[in-house]
């Protein structure tokens, strides 16, 4: 029995560390592209400016990828932001 040797290609399209609090990895899949977004949120005692800055940066990175990409958010949950209506357009109602 012989097995055909196929050239295997990495599923990773791109990976980037956006900042010390955020990174992402874009993956190629059989039926869709996937983006894993890893975010380390500031804790509640941090200033509103630092939290707002991170959320703005997150929104820019999230919206950088086409809507047809499956976007998976890996968040450390120091700050719970998805309950705010302002973020529903970015992360949706089911987050």
Secondary structure, DSSP 8 states (H G I E B T S, - for coil): ----------SEEEEEEEETTEEEEEEE-SSSEEEEEEE----TTS-HHHHHHHHHHHHHHHHHS-TTSEEEEEE--SS--TTSGGGHHHH-TT-
